[in-house]
Amino acid sequence: MKYIVLFGVLLVVYLVWRHQRRTEGSGTPPAPAQPAALAQDMVRCPVCALHLPRAEAVAGGDGRFYCSPEHRVAP
């Protein structure tokens, strides 16, 4: 009989503990997930072989992309 009472007390303690943990966690909502960065086209500078996003590259007159204005005018 005392084992049944002991089991009941332990069960009640466990249920109270679990309920408190759930209510503590729900007080502050989790931070929203950061969206993954979108893929960008990468280009290679023909002078130094550096790869960089097309949006950051300097376009040359010949259709090539360069990493800097200095490399665009370099021979």
PDB file of N, CA, C and O in Angstrom:
ATOM      1  N   MET A   1       0.821  -1.187   0.000  1.00  0.00           N
ATOM      2  CA  MET A   1       0.000   0.000   0.000  1.00  0.00           C
ATOM      3  C   MET A   1       0.876   1.266   0.000  1.00  0.00           C
ATOM      4  O   MET A   1       0.571   2.243  -0.684  1.00  0.00           O
ATOM      5  N   LYS A   2       1.967   1.229   0.779  1.00  0.00           N
ATOM      6  CA  LYS A   2       2.807   2.419   0.846  1.00  0.00           C
ATOM      7  C   LYS A   2       3.501   2.673  -0.485  1.00  0.00           C
ATOM      8  O   LYS A   2       3.845   3.817  -0.779  1.00  0.00           O
ATOM      9  N   TYR A   3       3.717   1.641  -1.301  1.00  0.00           N
ATOM     10  CA  TYR A   3       4.323   1.837  -2.615  1.00  0.00           C
ATOM     11  C   TYR A   3       3.357   2.526  -3.573  1.00  0.00           C
ATOM     12  O   TYR A   3       3.782   3.318  -4.415  1.00  0.00           O
ATOM     13  N   ILE A   4       2.104   2.245  -3.459  1.00  0.00           N
ATOM     14  CA  ILE A   4       1.102   2.905  -4.299  1.00  0.00           C
ATOM     15  C   ILE A   4       1.029   4.389  -3.939  1.00  0.00           C
ATOM     16  O   ILE A   4       0.952   5.233  -4.832  1.00  0.00           O
ATOM     17  N   VAL A   5       1.051   4.719  -2.649  1.00  0.00           N
ATOM     18  CA  VAL A   5       1.019   6.109  -2.213  1.00  0.00           C
ATOM     19  C   VAL A   5       2.294   6.823  -2.679  1.00  0.00           C
ATOM     20  O   VAL A   5       2.225   7.952  -3.165  1.00  0.00           O
ATOM     21  N   LEU A   6       3.435   6.188  -2.536  1.00  0.00           N
ATOM     22  CA  LEU A   6       4.693   6.760  -2.985  1.00  0.00           C
ATOM     23  C   LEU A   6       4.678   7.008  -4.493  1.00  0.00           C
ATOM     24  O   LEU A   6       5.112   8.065  -4.951  1.00  0.00           O
ATOM     25  N   PHE A   7       4.190   6.053  -5.254  1.00  0.00           N
ATOM     26  CA  PHE A   7       4.085   6.208  -6.703  1.00  0.00           C
ATOM     27  C   PHE A   7       3.149   7.368  -7.051  1.00  0.00           C
ATOM     28  O   PHE A   7       3.446   8.148  -7.956  1.00  0.00           O
ATOM     29  N   GLY A   8       2.029   7.490  -6.348  1.00  0.00           N
ATOM     30  CA  GLY A   8       1.083   8.584  -6.590  1.00  0.00           C
ATOM     31  C   GLY A   8       1.710   9.941  -6.299  1.00  0.00           C
ATOM     32  O   GLY A   8       1.523  10.885  -7.066  1.00  0.00           O
ATOM     33  N   VAL A   9       2.450  10.049  -5.202  1.00  0.00           N
ATOM     34  CA  VAL A   9       3.103  11.315  -4.850  1.00  0.00           C
ATOM     35  C   VAL A   9       4.154  11.667  -5.901  1.00  0.00           C
ATOM     36  O   VAL A   9       4.238  12.821  -6.321  1.00  0.00           O
ATOM     37  N   LEU A  10       4.940  10.711  -6.323  1.00  0.00           N
ATOM     38  CA  LEU A  10       5.947  10.960  -7.353  1.00  0.00           C
ATOM     39  C   LEU A  10       5.302  11.367  -8.679  1.00  0.00           C
ATOM     40  O   LEU A  10       5.825  12.229  -9.385  1.00  0.00           O
ATOM     41  N   LEU A  11       4.182  10.756  -9.014  1.00  0.00           N
ATOM     42  CA  LEU A  11       3.477  11.098 -10.238  1.00  0.00           C
ATOM     43  C   LEU A  11       2.960  12.537 -10.184  1.00  0.00           C
ATOM     44  O   LEU A  11       3.075  13.272 -11.165  1.00  0.00           O
ATOM     45  N   VAL A  12       2.399  12.939  -9.056  1.00  0.00           N
ATOM     46  CA  VAL A  12       1.900  14.303  -8.900  1.00  0.00           C
ATOM     47  C   VAL A  12       3.052  15.302  -8.973  1.00  0.00           C
ATOM     48  O   VAL A  12       2.918  16.342  -9.618  1.00  0.00           O
ATOM     49  N   VAL A  13       4.156  15.015  -8.339  1.00  0.00           N
ATOM     50  CA  VAL A  13       5.320  15.907  -8.385  1.00  0.00           C
ATOM     51  C   VAL A  13       5.826  16.030  -9.812  1.00  0.00           C
ATOM     52  O   VAL A  13       6.158  17.131 -10.252  1.00  0.00           O
ATOM     53  N   TYR A  14       5.890  14.947 -10.529  1.00  0.00           N
ATOM     54  CA  TYR A  14       6.343  14.978 -11.914  1.00  0.00           C
ATOM     55  C   TYR A  14       5.403  15.811 -12.782  1.00  0.00           C
ATOM     56  O   TYR A  14       5.863  16.620 -13.588  1.00  0.00           O
ATOM     57  N   LEU A  15       4.103  15.626 -12.630  1.00  0.00           N
ATOM     58  CA  LEU A  15       3.135  16.372 -13.433  1.00  0.00           C
ATOM     59  C   LEU A  15       3.186  17.865 -13.130  1.00  0.00           C
ATOM     60  O   LEU A  15       3.059  18.674 -14.049  1.00  0.00           O
ATOM     61  N   VAL A  16       3.364  18.248 -11.889  1.00  0.00           N
ATOM     62  CA  VAL A  16       3.482  19.660 -11.525  1.00  0.00           C
ATOM     63  C   VAL A  16       4.759  20.243 -12.116  1.00  0.00           C
ATOM     64  O   VAL A  16       4.739  21.351 -12.652  1.00  0.00           O
ATOM     65  N   TRP A  17       5.848  19.526 -12.027  1.00  0.00           N
ATOM     66  CA  TRP A  17       7.129  19.981 -12.575  1.00  0.00           C
ATOM     67  C   TRP A  17       7.035  20.164 -14.097  1.00  0.00           C
ATOM     68  O   TRP A  17       7.527  21.154 -14.639  1.00  0.00           O
ATOM     69  N   ARG A  18       6.403  19.209 -14.777  1.00  0.00           N
ATOM     70  CA  ARG A  18       6.261  19.291 -16.225  1.00  0.00           C
ATOM     71  C   ARG A  18       5.369  20.465 -16.630  1.00  0.00           C
ATOM     72  O   ARG A  18       5.645  21.144 -17.619  1.00  0.00           O
ATOM     73  N   HIS A  19       4.314  20.699 -15.875  1.00  0.00           N
ATOM     74  CA  HIS A  19       3.421  21.820 -16.169  1.00  0.00           C
ATOM     75  C   HIS A  19       4.141  23.162 -15.987  1.00  0.00           C
ATOM     76  O   HIS A  19       3.946  24.079 -16.785  1.00  0.00           O
ATOM     77  N   GLN A  20       4.958  23.283 -14.959  1.00  0.00           N
ATOM     78  CA  GLN A  20       5.704  24.519 -14.734  1.00  0.00           C
ATOM     79  C   GLN A  20       6.709  24.773 -15.850  1.00  0.00           C
ATOM     80  O   GLN A  20       6.880  25.913 -16.281  1.00  0.00           O
ATOM     81  N   ARG A  21       7.361  23.744 -16.311  1.00  0.00           N
ATOM     82  CA  ARG A  21       8.331  23.902 -17.400  1.00  0.00           C
ATOM     83  C   ARG A  21       7.653  24.354 -18.683  1.00  0.00           C
ATOM     84  O   ARG A  21       8.199  25.175 -19.420  1.00  0.00           O
ATOM     85  N   ARG A  22       6.475  23.828 -18.950  1.00  0.00           N
ATOM     86  CA  ARG A  22       5.766  24.226 -20.171  1.00  0.00           C
ATOM     87  C   ARG A  22       5.281  25.660 -20.089  1.00  0.00           C
ATOM     88  O   ARG A  22       5.332  26.378 -21.088  1.00  0.00           O
ATOM     89  N   THR A  23       4.813  26.098 -18.933  1.00  0.00           N
ATOM     90  CA  THR A  23       4.309  27.463 -18.818  1.00  0.00           C
ATOM     91  C   THR A  23       5.452  28.467 -18.804  1.00  0.00           C
ATOM     92  O   THR A  23       5.275  29.586 -19.285  1.00  0.00           O
ATOM     93  N   GLU A  24       6.618  28.112 -18.271  1.00  0.00           N
ATOM     94  CA  GLU A  24       7.769  29.014 -18.297  1.00  0.00           C
ATOM     95  C   GLU A  24       8.263  29.211 -19.717  1.00  0.00           C
ATOM     96  O   GLU A  24       8.639  30.322 -20.091  1.00  0.00           O
ATOM     97  N   GLY A  25       8.269  28.176 -20.498  1.00  0.00           N
ATOM     98  CA  GLY A  25       8.742  28.260 -21.876  1.00  0.00           C
ATOM     99  C   GLY A  25       7.795  29.015 -22.773  1.00  0.00           C
ATOM    100  O   GLY A  25       8.242  29.606 -23.755  1.00  0.00           O
ATOM    101  N   SER A  26       6.513  29.025 -22.486  1.00  0.00           N
ATOM    102  CA  SER A  26       5.553  29.689 -23.364  1.00  0.00           C
ATOM    103  C   SER A  26       5.443  31.177 -23.075  1.00  0.00           C
ATOM    104  O   SER A  26       4.764  31.884 -23.821  1.00  0.00           O
ATOM    105  N   GLY A  27       6.080  31.685 -22.024  1.00  0.00           N
ATOM    106  CA  GLY A  27       6.018  33.105 -21.702  1.00  0.00           C
ATOM    107  C   GLY A  27       6.702  33.972 -22.732  1.00  0.00           C
ATOM    108  O   GLY A  27       6.222  35.063 -23.041  1.00  0.00           O
ATOM    109  N   THR A  28       7.813  33.508 -23.269  1.00  0.00           N
ATOM    110  CA  THR A  28       8.507  34.247 -24.311  1.00  0.00           C
ATOM    111  C   THR A  28       8.485  33.404 -25.573  1.00  0.00           C
ATOM    112  O   THR A  28       8.993  32.283 -25.579  1.00  0.00           O
ATOM    113  N   PRO A  29       7.905  33.927 -26.638  1.00  0.00           N
ATOM    114  CA  PRO A  29       7.841  33.140 -27.871  1.00  0.00           C
ATOM    115  C   PRO A  29       9.237  32.973 -28.465  1.00  0.00           C
ATOM    116  O   PRO A  29      10.092  33.844 -28.297  1.00  0.00           O
ATOM    117  N   PRO A  30       9.467  31.879 -29.146  1.00  0.00           N
ATOM    118  CA  PRO A  30      10.783  31.677 -29.756  1.00  0.00           C
ATOM    119  C   PRO A  30      11.023  32.694 -30.860  1.00  0.00           C
ATOM    120  O   PRO A  30      10.088  33.163 -31.509  1.00  0.00           O
ATOM    121  N   ALA A  31      12.274  33.021 -31.056  1.00  0.00           N
ATOM    122  CA  ALA A  31      12.636  33.988 -32.086  1.00  0.00           C
ATOM    123  C   ALA A  31      12.306  33.408 -33.459  1.00  0.00           C
ATOM    124  O   ALA A  31      12.502  32.214 -33.682  1.00  0.00           O
ATOM    125  N   PRO A  32      11.812  34.228 -34.377  1.00  0.00           N
ATOM    126  CA  PRO A  32      11.489  33.703 -35.706  1.00  0.00           C
ATOM    127  C   PRO A  32      12.761  33.251 -36.419  1.00  0.00           C
ATOM    128  O   PRO A  32      13.835  33.823 -36.236  1.00  0.00           O
ATOM    129  N   ALA A  33      12.614  32.241 -37.213  1.00  0.00           N
ATOM    130  CA  ALA A  33      13.760  31.695 -37.933  1.00  0.00           C
ATOM    131  C   ALA A  33      14.220  32.686 -38.994  1.00  0.00           C
ATOM    132  O   ALA A  33      13.401  33.299 -39.678  1.00  0.00           O
ATOM    133  N   GLN A  34      15.520  32.838 -39.126  1.00  0.00           N
ATOM    134  CA  GLN A  34      16.086  33.721 -40.131  1.00  0.00           C
ATOM    135  C   GLN A  34      15.940  33.046 -41.496  1.00  0.00           C
ATOM    136  O   GLN A  34      16.276  31.870 -41.633  1.00  0.00           O
ATOM    137  N   PRO A  35      15.449  33.760 -42.504  1.00  0.00           N
ATOM    138  CA  PRO A  35      15.364  33.136 -43.826  1.00  0.00           C
ATOM    139  C   PRO A  35      16.765  32.900 -44.384  1.00  0.00           C
ATOM    140  O   PRO A  35      17.687  33.682 -44.149  1.00  0.00           O
ATOM    141  N   ALA A  36      16.897  31.844 -45.100  1.00  0.00           N
ATOM    142  CA  ALA A  36      18.195  31.522 -45.688  1.00  0.00           C
ATOM    143  C   ALA A  36      18.551  32.570 -46.732  1.00  0.00           C
ATOM    144  O   ALA A  36      17.683  33.083 -47.439  1.00  0.00           O
ATOM    145  N   ALA A  37      19.825  32.876 -46.817  1.00  0.00           N
ATOM    146  CA  ALA A  37      20.282  33.855 -47.800  1.00  0.00           C
ATOM    147  C   ALA A  37      20.033  33.306 -49.212  1.00  0.00           C
ATOM    148  O   ALA A  37      20.268  32.130 -49.491  1.00  0.00           O
ATOM    149  N   LEU A  38      19.561  34.170 -50.068  1.00  0.00           N
ATOM    150  CA  LEU A  38      19.295  33.752 -51.440  1.00  0.00           C
ATOM    151  C   LEU A  38      20.606  33.560 -52.180  1.00  0.00           C
ATOM    152  O   LEU A  38      21.591  34.254 -51.927  1.00  0.00           O
ATOM    153  N   ALA A  39      20.598  32.621 -53.085  1.00  0.00           N
ATOM    154  CA  ALA A  39      21.792  32.347 -53.875  1.00  0.00           C
ATOM    155  C   ALA A  39      22.040  33.503 -54.829  1.00  0.00           C
ATOM    156  O   ALA A  39      21.099  34.068 -55.386  1.00  0.00           O
ATOM    157  N   GLN A  40      23.288  33.850 -55.014  1.00  0.00           N
ATOM    158  CA  GLN A  40      23.665  34.939 -55.908  1.00  0.00           C
ATOM    159  C   GLN A  40      24.596  34.399 -56.987  1.00  0.00           C
ATOM    160  O   GLN A  40      25.340  33.443 -56.770  1.00  0.00           O
ATOM    161  N   ASP A  41      24.537  35.032 -58.148  1.00  0.00           N
ATOM    162  CA  ASP A  41      25.468  34.671 -59.205  1.00  0.00           C
ATOM    163  C   ASP A  41      26.856  35.146 -58.816  1.00  0.00           C
ATOM    164  O   ASP A  41      27.036  36.286 -58.389  1.00  0.00           O
ATOM    165  N   MET A  42      27.834  34.267 -58.965  1.00  0.00           N
ATOM    166  CA  MET A  42      29.213  34.603 -58.656  1.00  0.00           C
ATOM    167  C   MET A  42      29.978  34.776 -59.958  1.00  0.00           C
ATOM    168  O   MET A  42      29.752  34.056 -60.930  1.00  0.00           O
ATOM    169  N   VAL A  43      30.886  35.741 -59.959  1.00  0.00           N
ATOM    170  CA  VAL A  43      31.742  35.984 -61.119  1.00  0.00           C
ATOM    171  C   VAL A  43      33.190  35.948 -60.662  1.00  0.00           C
ATOM    172  O   VAL A  43      33.489  36.084 -59.476  1.00  0.00           O
ATOM    173  N   ARG A  44      34.085  35.763 -61.628  1.00  0.00           N
ATOM    174  CA  ARG A  44      35.517  35.656 -61.331  1.00  0.00           C
ATOM    175  C   ARG A  44      36.244  36.810 -61.998  1.00  0.00           C
ATOM    176  O   ARG A  44      36.060  37.079 -63.185  1.00  0.00           O
ATOM    177  N   CYS A  45      37.061  37.474 -61.227  1.00  0.00           N
ATOM    178  CA  CYS A  45      37.887  38.554 -61.779  1.00  0.00           C
ATOM    179  C   CYS A  45      38.979  37.913 -62.642  1.00  0.00           C
ATOM    180  O   CYS A  45      39.717  37.057 -62.152  1.00  0.00           O
ATOM    181  N   PRO A  46      39.099  38.310 -63.922  1.00  0.00           N
ATOM    182  CA  PRO A  46      40.117  37.691 -64.779  1.00  0.00           C
ATOM    183  C   PRO A  46      41.551  38.093 -64.419  1.00  0.00           C
ATOM    184  O   PRO A  46      42.495  37.435 -64.857  1.00  0.00           O
ATOM    185  N   VAL A  47      41.733  39.150 -63.638  1.00  0.00           N
ATOM    186  CA  VAL A  47      43.075  39.604 -63.282  1.00  0.00           C
ATOM    187  C   VAL A  47      43.611  38.833 -62.081  1.00  0.00           C
ATOM    188  O   VAL A  47      44.717  38.295 -62.132  1.00  0.00           O
ATOM    189  N   CYS A  48      42.833  38.776 -61.001  1.00  0.00           N
ATOM    190  CA  CYS A  48      43.344  38.152 -59.776  1.00  0.00           C
ATOM    191  C   CYS A  48      42.641  36.845 -59.406  1.00  0.00           C
ATOM    192  O   CYS A  48      42.995  36.224 -58.404  1.00  0.00           O
ATOM    193  N   ALA A  49      41.661  36.421 -60.187  1.00  0.00           N
ATOM    194  CA  ALA A  49      40.928  35.165 -59.988  1.00  0.00           C
ATOM    195  C   ALA A  49      40.082  35.159 -58.712  1.00  0.00           C
ATOM    196  O   ALA A  49      39.765  34.094 -58.182  1.00  0.00           O
ATOM    197  N   LEU A  50      39.724  36.325 -58.227  1.00  0.00           N
ATOM    198  CA  LEU A  50      38.860  36.424 -57.047  1.00  0.00           C
ATOM    199  C   LEU A  50      37.413  36.192 -57.464  1.00  0.00           C
ATOM    200  O   LEU A  50      36.958  36.748 -58.464  1.00  0.00           O
ATOM    201  N   HIS A  51      36.696  35.381 -56.710  1.00  0.00           N
ATOM    202  CA  HIS A  51      35.276  35.163 -56.944  1.00  0.00           C
ATOM    203  C   HIS A  51      34.483  36.091 -56.029  1.00  0.00           C
ATOM    204  O   HIS A  51      34.768  36.190 -54.836  1.00  0.00           O
ATOM    205  N   LEU A  52      33.486  36.771 -56.596  1.00  0.00           N
ATOM    206  CA  LEU A  52      32.659  37.678 -55.812  1.00  0.00           C
ATOM    207  C   LEU A  52      31.258  37.723 -56.417  1.00  0.00           C
ATOM    208  O   LEU A  52      31.070  37.353 -57.576  1.00  0.00           O
ATOM    209  N   PRO A  53      30.269  38.179 -55.633  1.00  0.00           N
ATOM    210  CA  PRO A  53      28.908  38.267 -56.164  1.00  0.00           C
ATOM    211  C   PRO A  53      28.838  39.270 -57.316  1.00  0.00           C
ATOM    212  O   PRO A  53      29.531  40.287 -57.310  1.00  0.00           O
ATOM    213  N   ARG A  54      28.003  38.972 -58.293  1.00  0.00           N
ATOM    214  CA  ARG A  54      27.873  39.836 -59.465  1.00  0.00           C
ATOM    215  C   ARG A  54      27.440  41.246 -59.070  1.00  0.00           C
ATOM    216  O   ARG A  54      27.832  42.215 -59.721  1.00  0.00           O
ATOM    217  N   ALA A  55      26.633  41.375 -58.007  1.00  0.00           N
ATOM    218  CA  ALA A  55      26.154  42.688 -57.578  1.00  0.00           C
ATOM    219  C   ALA A  55      27.291  43.569 -57.062  1.00  0.00           C
ATOM    220  O   ALA A  55      27.180  44.794 -57.100  1.00  0.00           O
ATOM    221  N   GLU A  56      28.374  42.972 -56.584  1.00  0.00           N
ATOM    222  CA  GLU A  56      29.504  43.738 -56.050  1.00  0.00           C
ATOM    223  C   GLU A  56      30.618  43.928 -57.076  1.00  0.00           C
ATOM    224  O   GLU A  56      31.576  44.657 -56.819  1.00  0.00           O
ATOM    225  N   ALA A  57      30.504  43.284 -58.226  1.00  0.00           N
ATOM    226  CA  ALA A  57      31.562  43.343 -59.230  1.00  0.00           C
ATOM    227  C   ALA A  57      31.443  44.611 -60.069  1.00  0.00           C
ATOM    228  O   ALA A  57      30.381  45.228 -60.150  1.00  0.00           O
ATOM    229  N   VAL A  58      32.566  44.983 -60.693  1.00  0.00           N
ATOM    230  CA  VAL A  58      32.630  46.135 -61.596  1.00  0.00           C
ATOM    231  C   VAL A  58      32.584  45.579 -63.019  1.00  0.00           C
ATOM    232  O   VAL A  58      33.426  44.771 -63.412  1.00  0.00           O
ATOM    233  N   ALA A  59      31.590  46.024 -63.780  1.00  0.00           N
ATOM    234  CA  ALA A  59      31.432  45.517 -65.147  1.00  0.00           C
ATOM    235  C   ALA A  59      32.421  46.211 -66.069  1.00  0.00           C
ATOM    236  O   ALA A  59      32.628  47.422 -65.995  1.00  0.00           O
ATOM    237  N   GLY A  60      33.020  45.415 -66.934  1.00  0.00           N
ATOM    238  CA  GLY A  60      33.934  45.959 -67.931  1.00  0.00           C
ATOM    239  C   GLY A  60      33.220  46.119 -69.263  1.00  0.00           C
ATOM    240  O   GLY A  60      32.119  45.602 -69.449  1.00  0.00           O
ATOM    241  N   GLY A  61      33.835  46.821 -70.171  1.00  0.00           N
ATOM    242  CA  GLY A  61      33.239  47.048 -71.485  1.00  0.00           C
ATOM    243  C   GLY A  61      33.160  45.794 -72.332  1.00  0.00           C
ATOM    244  O   GLY A  61      32.342  45.718 -73.249  1.00  0.00           O
ATOM    245  N   ASP A  62      33.991  44.816 -72.042  1.00  0.00           N
ATOM    246  CA  ASP A  62      34.039  43.592 -72.832  1.00  0.00           C
ATOM    247  C   ASP A  62      33.107  42.502 -72.298  1.00  0.00           C
ATOM    248  O   ASP A  62      33.176  41.361 -72.755  1.00  0.00           O
ATOM    249  N   GLY A  63      32.246  42.830 -71.349  1.00  0.00           N
ATOM    250  CA  GLY A  63      31.319  41.849 -70.793  1.00  0.00           C
ATOM    251  C   GLY A  63      31.887  41.076 -69.615  1.00  0.00           C
ATOM    252  O   GLY A  63      31.195  40.239 -69.036  1.00  0.00           O
ATOM    253  N   ARG A  64      33.117  41.339 -69.257  1.00  0.00           N
ATOM    254  CA  ARG A  64      33.725  40.689 -68.103  1.00  0.00           C
ATOM    255  C   ARG A  64      33.419  41.478 -66.838  1.00  0.00           C
ATOM    256  O   ARG A  64      33.047  42.651 -66.890  1.00  0.00           O
ATOM    257  N   PHE A  65      33.581  40.817 -65.713  1.00  0.00           N
ATOM    258  CA  PHE A  65      33.380  41.457 -64.419  1.00  0.00           C
ATOM    259  C   PHE A  65      34.692  41.438 -63.652  1.00  0.00           C
ATOM    260  O   PHE A  65      35.435  40.457 -63.686  1.00  0.00           O
ATOM    261  N   TYR A  66      34.966  42.542 -62.957  1.00  0.00           N
ATOM    262  CA  TYR A  66      36.218  42.699 -62.226  1.00  0.00           C
ATOM    263  C   TYR A  66      35.921  42.984 -60.762  1.00  0.00           C
ATOM    264  O   TYR A  66      34.820  43.413 -60.417  1.00  0.00           O
ATOM    265  N   CYS A  67      36.913  42.745 -59.899  1.00  0.00           N
ATOM    266  CA  CYS A  67      36.731  42.941 -58.461  1.00  0.00           C
ATOM    267  C   CYS A  67      36.883  44.402 -58.055  1.00  0.00           C
ATOM    268  O   CYS A  67      36.381  44.800 -57.003  1.00  0.00           O
ATOM    269  N   SER A  68      37.567  45.211 -58.869  1.00  0.00           N
ATOM    270  CA  SER A  68      37.786  46.618 -58.527  1.00  0.00           C
ATOM    271  C   SER A  68      37.976  47.422 -59.818  1.00  0.00           C
ATOM    272  O   SER A  68      38.269  46.857 -60.871  1.00  0.00           O
ATOM    273  N   PRO A  69      37.807  48.749 -59.724  1.00  0.00           N
ATOM    274  CA  PRO A  69      38.052  49.585 -60.916  1.00  0.00           C
ATOM    275  C   PRO A  69      39.506  49.525 -61.393  1.00  0.00           C
ATOM    276  O   PRO A  69      39.779  49.669 -62.585  1.00  0.00           O
ATOM    277  N   GLU A  70      40.427  49.314 -60.463  1.00  0.00           N
ATOM    278  CA  GLU A  70      41.843  49.227 -60.845  1.00  0.00           C
ATOM    279  C   GLU A  70      42.092  48.013 -61.729  1.00  0.00           C
ATOM    280  O   GLU A  70      42.860  48.089 -62.688  1.00  0.00           O
ATOM    281  N   HIS A  71      41.447  46.896 -61.411  1.00  0.00           N
ATOM    282  CA  HIS A  71      41.636  45.693 -62.218  1.00  0.00           C
ATOM    283  C   HIS A  71      40.896  45.815 -63.535  1.00  0.00           C
ATOM    284  O   HIS A  71      41.270  45.166 -64.512  1.00  0.00           O
ATOM    285  N   ARG A  72      39.853  46.632 -63.584  1.00  0.00           N
ATOM    286  CA  ARG A  72      39.132  46.822 -64.863  1.00  0.00           C
ATOM    287  C   ARG A  72      40.014  47.534 -65.872  1.00  0.00           C
ATOM    288  O   ARG A  72      39.956  47.223 -67.061  1.00  0.00           O
ATOM    289  N   VAL A  73      40.832  48.485 -65.426  1.00  0.00           N
ATOM    290  CA  VAL A  73      41.690  49.229 -66.358  1.00  0.00           C
ATOM    291  C   VAL A  73      43.063  48.589 -66.504  1.00  0.00           C
ATOM    292  O   VAL A  73      43.852  49.026 -67.342  1.00  0.00           O
ATOM    293  N   ALA A  74      43.367  47.578 -65.719  1.00  0.00           N
ATOM    294  CA  ALA A  74      44.674  46.909 -65.820  1.00  0.00           C
ATOM    295  C   ALA A  74      44.746  46.136 -67.135  1.00  0.00           C
ATOM    296  O   ALA A  74      43.738  45.598 -67.594  1.00  0.00           O
ATOM    297  N   PRO A  75      45.955  46.077 -67.752  1.00  0.00           N
ATOM    298  CA  PRO A  75      46.099  45.363 -69.028  1.00  0.00           C
ATOM    299  C   PRO A  75      45.949  43.868 -68.889  1.00  0.00           C
ATOM    300  O   PRO A  75      46.046  43.143 -69.880  1.00  0.00           O
TER     301      PRO A  75
END
